[in-house]
Amino acid sequence: MRTKFAILVTLAAISHANAEGLTGQVRSAFIGNVTEQCMQTLGEKDVLKRTFCACVATGMADRLSVDEARATIESARRGRILNEVAAQCLADLAGVR
């Protein structure tokens, strides 16, 4: 009985840890892909735009679950996260110039 309880607690902890925030190779790949897509969308490449794109990608990686990051269909939650993260990144960069 103790073993089953320990397994359930471990599974719950793993599930909770994966609920939000990407880690490892998934995180690295996500940040790289989102940064490049952002740079393509913004067109002209400069350091400030790359910094903004990397900030957005990292912020999203901090808040998305693995399933949300892999989803091909935009969700309302993912859209809210993108808007919140982008606003925060813009605010953070406002002091850079």
C-alpha positions as CSV (number, residue, x, y, z in Angstrom):
1,M,0.0,0.0,0.0
2,R,2.8,2.4,0.8
3,T,4.4,1.7,-2.5
4,K,1.2,2.6,-4.4
5,F,0.9,5.8,-2.4
6,A,4.5,6.8,-3.1
7,I,4.0,6.1,-6.8
8,L,0.8,8.3,-6.8
9,V,2.6,11.1,-5.0
10,T,5.5,10.9,-7.5
11,L,3.2,10.9,-10.5
12,A,1.3,13.9,-9.1
13,A,4.5,15.8,-8.6
14,I,5.7,15.1,-12.1
15,S,2.3,16.0,-13.5
16,H,2.3,19.3,-11.6
17,A,5.9,20.1,-12.6
18,N,4.9,19.7,-16.3
19,A,1.7,21.7,-15.9
20,E,3.5,25.0,-16.7
21,G,6.9,25.7,-18.0
22,L,9.0,23.9,-20.5
23,T,12.3,22.3,-19.7
24,G,15.3,20.6,-21.4
25,Q,15.4,20.1,-25.1
26,V,11.7,21.0,-25.6
27,R,12.4,24.4,-24.0
28,S,15.5,25.0,-26.0
29,A,13.8,24.1,-29.3
30,F,10.7,26.1,-28.5
31,I,12.6,29.2,-27.6
32,G,14.8,28.9,-30.8
33,N,11.8,28.3,-33.0
34,V,9.6,31.1,-31.5
35,T,12.5,33.6,-31.6
36,E,13.2,32.8,-35.3
37,Q,9.5,33.0,-36.2
38,C,9.2,36.3,-34.4
39,M,12.3,37.7,-36.2
40,Q,10.8,36.7,-39.6
41,T,7.5,38.4,-38.7
42,L,9.2,41.6,-37.6
43,G,11.3,41.7,-40.8
44,E,14.3,43.9,-40.4
45,K,16.8,42.3,-38.0
46,D,18.5,44.2,-35.3
47,V,19.7,43.6,-31.8
48,L,16.7,45.2,-30.1
49,K,14.2,43.1,-32.1
50,R,16.1,39.9,-31.4
51,T,16.2,40.8,-27.7
52,F,12.4,41.3,-27.8
53,C,11.8,38.1,-29.7
54,A,14.0,36.1,-27.3
55,C,12.2,37.7,-24.3
56,V,8.8,36.7,-25.7
57,A,9.9,33.2,-26.5
58,T,11.5,32.7,-23.0
59,G,8.4,34.2,-21.3
60,M,6.1,31.8,-23.1
61,A,8.4,28.9,-22.4
62,D,8.1,29.8,-18.7
63,R,4.3,29.7,-18.7
64,L,3.2,27.1,-21.3
65,S,2.8,23.4,-20.7
66,V,4.4,20.9,-23.0
67,D,1.0,20.2,-24.6
68,E,0.2,23.9,-25.1
69,A,3.7,24.4,-26.7
70,R,3.2,21.5,-29.1
71,A,-0.4,22.5,-30.0
72,T,-0.8,23.6,-33.6
73,I,-4.1,25.4,-32.9
74,E,-3.9,28.6,-31.0
75,S,-5.9,28.6,-27.8
76,A,-7.3,31.5,-25.9
77,R,-5.0,30.9,-23.0
78,R,-1.9,30.8,-25.3
79,G,-3.0,34.0,-26.9
80,R,-3.4,35.7,-23.5
81,I,0.0,34.5,-22.5
82,L,1.5,35.8,-25.7
83,N,-0.1,39.2,-25.1
84,E,0.9,39.4,-21.5
85,V,4.5,38.3,-22.2
86,A,4.9,40.7,-25.2
87,A,3.6,43.6,-23.1
88,Q,6.0,42.8,-20.3
89,C,8.9,42.5,-22.7
90,L,8.1,45.8,-24.4
91,A,7.9,47.5,-20.9
92,D,11.3,45.9,-20.0
93,L,12.9,47.1,-23.2
94,A,11.5,50.6,-22.9
95,G,14.3,51.4,-20.5
96,V,17.0,50.0,-22.9
97,R,16.8,52.8,-25.5
